[in-house]
Amino acid sequence: MNTIRKLLYPFYEIYFLAIALPLIVATTILAAVITIIVLYIFGDKRWTYYPGLIWARVICALTFVRMDIKGGENFDSKKSYIFLCNHQSIYDVFVIYGWLNSRFKWIMKQELRKIPFVGAACEAAGHIFINRESAIKSNKSMLQAEQKLKHGASIVMFPEGHRTRDGKLQQFKRGAFFMACDLHLPIVPITIKGAYRVFPAGSWFICPGTITVTIHKPIDTTELTHDNLHDYSDKVWNTINSAL
């Protein structure tokens, strides 16, 4: 099977550059424009997430990347959570948009606001941009995220803060756990496995394959305080790592 894949890969590269990539760019622009328009007219409704959902699934289909979702029954899509995922590649974004059945807001890097069409669509959707170079602006962004949680949305974060460079789970930053401590919302760990092999950081080509997504059971944060925050961080880290 590996020999066949190696023989076919040059043809896949041609297909990707000549057909898939132009369609991905066109689909991204179209989805961004539609998102901006429907949000402007109708506001933040559950069905206004459909352009992003379709966009993510189309990209995965065009690049022959399949999803194997486990544990979707472990949370109530109508309730608010803090979803914490490991970050293997850009395909993690497609996983969340395309297969996480929840009304959510991203916590994302400030730099992503500058991406044409995508940045504007994310801003229109109410996603939270965080400036990690300024503690004051970062804290302000986290407060904005907490307000959105209070209005029925969930938050999605990559607690590692950046994509892995070797496929291994990195150390977590504390911002998500401070938020959970303030609001005492359940934390849902999500393990994404296979995205690193499909499209690792620094690569220019996508390797078709299957990404396995494990949605773990929510972790209650009723007893979470600033004093035991490290214990909860370790628990989430171990839960995510257990399915890698």
C-alpha positions in Angstrom: 0.0 0.0 0.0 2.8 2.4 0.9 4.5 1.7 -2.5 1.3 2.5 -4.3 0.9 5.7 -2.4 4.4 6.8 -3.3 3.8 6.0 -7.0 0.5 8.0 -7.0 1.8 11.0 -5.0 3.3 12.8 -8.0 -0.1 12.7 -9.7 -1.7 13.9 -6.6 0.7 16.9 -6.5 -0.3 17.8 -10.0 -4.0 17.5 -9.1 -3.5 19.6 -6.0 -1.7 22.4 -7.7 -3.9 22.4 -10.9 -7.3 21.7 -9.5 -7.6 21.4 -5.7 -5.7 24.6 -4.7 -7.6 27.0 -7.0 -10.9 25.5 -5.8 -9.8 25.8 -2.2 -9.0 29.5 -2.7 -12.3 30.1 -4.5 -14.2 28.2 -1.8 -12.5 30.1 1.0 -13.3 33.5 -0.5 -16.9 32.4 -1.2 -17.5 31.1 2.3 -16.0 34.2 3.8 -18.2 36.5 1.8 -21.3 34.5 2.5 -20.5 34.4 6.2 -20.1 38.2 6.4 -23.4 38.8 4.5 -25.6 36.4 6.4 -24.2 37.5 9.8 -24.8 41.2 8.8 -28.4 40.4 7.8 -29.4 37.8 10.3 -27.0 38.1 13.2 -25.3 35.3 15.2 -27.6 32.3 14.7 -26.8 28.6 14.8 -27.4 28.1 11.1 -25.0 31.0 10.2 -22.2 28.5 11.0 -23.1 26.4 7.9 -20.9 28.3 5.4 -17.9 27.5 7.6 -19.0 23.9 8.0 -19.5 23.4 4.3 -16.2 25.2 3.6 -14.3 22.8 5.9 -15.8 19.7 4.5 -15.3 20.7 0.9 -11.6 21.4 1.6 -11.2 17.9 3.2 -13.0 16.3 0.3 -10.8 18.1 -2.3 -7.7 16.9 -0.5 -8.9 13.4 0.1 -8.7 13.8 3.9 -11.3 11.8 5.9 -12.5 12.2 9.4 -13.2 9.6 12.0 -15.1 11.2 14.9 -15.5 9.5 18.2 -17.3 10.7 21.3 -19.7 13.2 19.7 -22.3 12.1 22.2 -20.2 13.2 25.2 -21.5 16.8 25.2 -24.8 18.7 24.8 -24.6 20.9 21.7 -27.0 23.4 23.2 -24.8 24.1 26.3 -21.7 26.2 26.7 -18.3 24.6 27.1 -14.6 25.4 26.9 -13.3 23.0 24.2 -9.5 22.5 24.4 -7.8 20.8 21.5 -4.2 19.8 20.7 -2.8 21.7 17.7 -1.2 19.5 15.0 -1.8 21.5 11.8 -4.1 23.8 10.0 -6.5 20.8 9.5 -7.4 21.2 13.1 -9.4 24.2 12.1 -11.3 22.2 9.5 -12.0 19.5 12.1 -13.6 22.0 14.4 -15.5 24.0 11.7 -16.7 20.9 9.9 -17.4 18.4 12.6 -17.8 20.0 16.0 -21.6 20.3 16.5 -21.6 23.4 18.6 -22.1 27.2 18.4 -18.6 28.3 19.2 -16.1 31.2 19.1 -12.4 30.8 18.5 -9.6 32.3 20.5 -7.1 33.0 17.7 -3.9 34.9 17.1 -4.1 38.6 16.3 -2.1 38.0 13.1 -5.0 36.0 11.5 -7.1 39.1 11.3 -4.8 40.2 8.4 -5.7 37.3 6.2 -7.8 38.6 3.3 -11.5 37.7 3.5 -10.8 35.1 6.3 -9.9 37.7 8.9 -13.0 39.8 8.1 -15.3 36.7 8.2 -13.9 35.7 11.6 -14.4 39.2 12.9 -17.9 39.2 11.7 -18.6 35.8 13.3 -17.5 37.2 16.7 -14.3 35.2 17.1 -11.8 36.6 19.6 -8.4 37.8 18.4 -5.8 37.8 21.1 -2.6 39.9 21.1 0.0 37.7 22.9 2.6 40.5 22.9 0.5 42.7 25.2 -0.7 41.4 28.5 -3.3 44.2 28.8 -4.8 43.6 25.4 -4.6 39.8 25.9 -6.6 40.1 29.2 -9.1 42.4 27.4 -9.6 39.7 24.7 -10.1 37.0 27.4 -12.8 39.2 29.0 -14.6 39.5 25.7 -14.5 35.7 25.3 -16.0 35.3 28.8 -18.9 37.6 27.8 -19.6 35.5 24.8 -19.7 32.4 26.9 -22.3 34.0 29.2 -24.5 34.4 26.1 -24.7 30.7 25.3 -21.7 30.2 23.0 -18.8 27.9 23.6 -15.1 28.7 23.3 -12.5 26.7 21.3 -8.8 27.1 22.2 -5.5 25.5 21.4 -3.9 25.5 24.9 -0.5 24.8 23.4 -0.6 28.2 21.8 1.0 27.1 18.6 1.2 24.1 16.2 3.4 21.2 17.3 6.7 20.9 15.4 7.3 17.2 16.1 3.8 15.8 16.4 4.0 15.5 20.2 1.7 17.3 22.7 3.4 20.5 24.0 3.1 22.2 27.3 -0.2 24.1 27.9 -0.5 27.8 28.6 -2.8 28.8 31.4 -5.2 31.3 29.8 -8.0 28.8 29.1 -7.9 27.5 32.7 -8.1 31.0 34.2 -11.2 31.4 32.0 -12.7 28.1 33.2 -11.9 29.2 36.8 -13.8 32.4 36.4 -16.9 30.9 34.8 -16.8 27.3 36.1 -17.8 26.0 32.7 -17.0 22.3 31.9 -13.9 21.7 29.9 -14.2 19.3 27.0 -10.8 17.9 25.9 -10.5 17.0 22.2 -7.7 14.9 20.8 -6.8 15.4 17.1 -4.7 12.6 15.7 -3.3 12.3 12.2 -3.5 16.0 11.2 0.3 16.3 11.7 0.9 13.6 9.2 -1.6 15.1 6.7 -0.1 18.6 6.8 2.8 19.2 9.2 4.1 22.7 9.9 6.5 23.9 7.3 5.2 21.5 4.6 3.8 22.8 1.3 1.9 19.7 0.2 -0.9 17.7 1.8 -0.8 14.0 2.3 -4.2 12.4 2.0 -5.3 10.2 4.9 -7.6 9.9 7.9 -7.7 12.2 10.9 -9.1 10.7 14.1 -10.9 13.1 16.4 -11.7 11.9 20.0 -14.1 14.1 21.9 -13.7 13.3 25.6 -16.2 13.6 28.4 -16.5 17.0 30.0 -14.4 17.8 33.0 -16.3 19.5 35.8 -14.7 22.7 37.0 -16.8 23.4 40.0 -13.8 22.9 42.3 -11.4 24.7 40.1 -9.5 27.5 41.8 -6.3 29.4 41.1 -4.6 27.2 43.7 -5.3 23.9 41.9 -5.3 25.3 38.3 -2.1 23.3 37.6 -3.8 20.0 38.6 -6.7 20.7 36.1 -4.2 21.6 33.4 -2.4 18.3 33.9 -5.6 16.4 33.9 -6.6 17.9 30.5 -3.1 17.3 29.1 -3.2 13.7 30.2 -6.7 13.2 28.7 -5.7 14.6 25.3 -2.4 12.8 25.3 -4.1 9.4 26.1 -5.7 9.3 22.7 -2.6 10.3 20.7 
